[in-house]
Structures are given as C-alpha cells and as structure tokens.
Amino acid sequence: MQSISGPSLPKLTKDTRPLGCLHCGTNEHVAIESIESLPPHPGELQVMVGYVCRKCQGNYQHSARFRDVAAVLNRSRSLEGLLRFAGQYFHCGEPMPVVGTNTKSIYASLSTDEPGEDAAAVNVGTTVLRCQCGFQLEVPD
C-alpha cells in the first residue's frame, strides 16, 4: 500500500484512509467537495468524503476520519472567518448569497516606463457576495 505524506496526514491503518492525492503524495492541494454522514459505527467518527487534488486534478471518494477532514477544512488559506466549500463561500456559518455583479478594470503596462499608449486594460467580470453581517466579497467569474 502506498503511503501519503503531507501536512496533517496520519499514518494509514486498515480501517481508515487519510485524505491525500495518491499521485502527488500529499494533502497540500486537496479541495474537499462533499461530505456525507455514514451509518452509526463503532470507534472514531467517520464520514464519506469526496475531494479533488488541485495540482493534478485527481478525484477521490472514500470514508475518512472526521477529524482528518476537519483538519483540511480548517487550514488557514483564506480570510479569517471565511470558508469556501463545494463552490460556495461561507461567513458567519451561512452561505453568502450573490447580491450583484461587477466589472473590474486591471491596468497592465507593457513596459516599465510611465503609462502611455502601450498601456493595456483588462476587464474582469466579478460576482459580489454579501453576508448577513455586512461582510462583502468580490470573486472573479
């Protein structure tokens, strides 16, 4: 059996499999897409988890210890209090609804000189999300 290394990965046992990409050998690039409860069982709490490796695009679904799933979800890679899960953003424990769209202009100079005629502007469409507490987030479309 191949072992997986990476942050927060426990050793493999015959009862559980840690979250991680078998190809990349780590859980560093894991993005959890689904979590489902399992019927009651003896021992540690386990869930059925589905995830993708953002590096190699490997897809996985298997049972895993709940604490291992929580460790991956709790890694701080975004703003404090903001969770991205299954394509949605959560703040204050609830999904943030879409409240509008916007277009942002990004200026990109083609040289290191002062902006001139060779300047290029790129327009990026964004989606505006707002939490019930007033926190607002703008993400690219």
C-alpha positions in Angstrom: 0.0 0.0 0.0 1.4 3.4 -1.0 1.8 5.9 1.8 0.8 9.6 1.6 2.8 12.4 3.2 1.9 16.0 3.9 0.6 18.3 6.5 -1.9 16.8 9.0 -1.8 13.3 7.4 -1.9 10.4 9.9 -0.4 7.0 9.2 -2.5 4.6 7.1 -4.5 2.0 9.1 -6.6 -0.9 7.7 -9.8 0.9 8.9 -9.3 4.4 7.5 -7.6 6.1 4.7 -6.2 9.7 5.1 -7.1 12.5 2.8 -4.5 12.9 0.1 -3.6 12.6 -3.5 -2.1 9.2 -4.3 -0.3 10.7 -7.3 1.1 13.8 -5.6 1.7 12.0 -2.3 0.3 14.9 -0.2 -2.9 16.5 1.0 -1.5 20.0 0.4 -3.6 20.6 -2.7 -6.8 18.9 -1.5 -10.1 20.7 -2.1 -13.0 19.0 -0.4 -16.1 18.9 -2.5 -18.5 16.8 -0.5 -19.0 15.3 3.0 -21.7 12.8 3.8 -22.6 11.1 7.0 -22.1 7.3 7.4 -24.4 5.0 9.3 -23.6 4.6 13.0 -20.4 2.6 13.6 -18.1 1.7 16.4 -15.0 3.7 17.0 -14.0 7.1 15.8 -16.5 9.2 13.8 -16.1 8.7 10.1 -17.6 10.4 7.1 -17.7 9.7 3.3 -15.6 12.5 1.7 -15.2 13.5 -1.9 -12.3 15.7 -2.9 -10.1 16.8 -5.8 -6.3 17.5 -6.0 -6.0 21.0 -7.4 -2.5 20.2 -8.6 -3.1 17.1 -10.8 -6.9 17.1 -10.8 -7.1 13.6 -9.2 -10.6 12.8 -7.8 -11.2 10.7 -4.7 -14.1 9.5 -2.7 -13.8 7.3 0.4 -14.5 7.1 4.1 -12.2 9.1 6.3 -11.9 10.1 9.9 -14.0 13.2 10.6 -11.0 14.9 12.4 -8.8 14.4 9.3 -11.5 16.1 7.2 -11.8 18.9 9.7 -8.0 19.4 9.7 -8.0 20.0 6.0 -11.1 22.3 6.1 -9.5 24.3 9.0 -6.3 25.1 7.2 -6.0 28.9 7.0 -5.6 29.7 3.3 -8.2 32.4 3.1 -9.6 35.3 5.1 -10.3 34.7 8.8 -13.8 33.5 9.2 -14.3 32.7 5.6 -14.8 29.2 4.3 -15.0 28.0 0.8 -16.7 24.7 0.4 -18.4 22.9 -2.5 -18.1 26.1 -4.6 -19.8 28.3 -2.1 -18.4 30.9 0.3 -19.5 30.8 4.0 -19.2 33.6 6.5 -20.9 33.7 9.9 -21.8 30.0 9.4 -24.1 30.5 6.4 -23.6 30.6 2.6 -23.1 34.1 1.2 -25.7 34.9 -1.4 -24.9 36.7 -4.6 -26.0 40.3 -4.4 -24.8 41.5 -7.8 -22.1 41.5 -10.5 -19.4 44.0 -11.4 -16.6 44.6 -13.8 -13.1 45.5 -12.7 -10.5 47.0 -14.9 -7.0 45.9 -14.4 -4.3 48.1 -15.8 -1.3 46.2 -17.3 1.6 48.2 -18.6 3.6 46.7 -21.4 6.8 48.5 -20.3 8.4 49.7 -17.1 8.1 53.3 -18.3 5.3 55.7 -17.3 1.8 54.7 -18.6 1.4 55.7 -22.2 -0.1 54.5 -25.4 1.3 51.0 -24.9 -0.9 50.5 -21.8 -3.4 47.7 -21.9 -6.5 47.4 -19.8 -8.1 44.0 -19.0 -11.7 43.9 -17.8 -12.6 41.1 -15.4 -16.1 40.1 -14.5 -16.8 39.6 -10.8 -19.6 38.3 -8.6 -20.4 40.2 -5.5 -21.3 38.1 -2.4 -22.6 39.6 0.9 -23.0 38.1 4.3 -25.9 38.9 6.6 -23.4 40.7 8.9 -22.3 43.1 6.1 -19.1 41.3 5.1 -18.7 41.6 1.3 -16.6 39.6 -1.1 -16.0 40.0 -4.8 -14.8 37.0 -6.7 -13.8 36.6 -10.3 -16.4 35.0 -12.6 
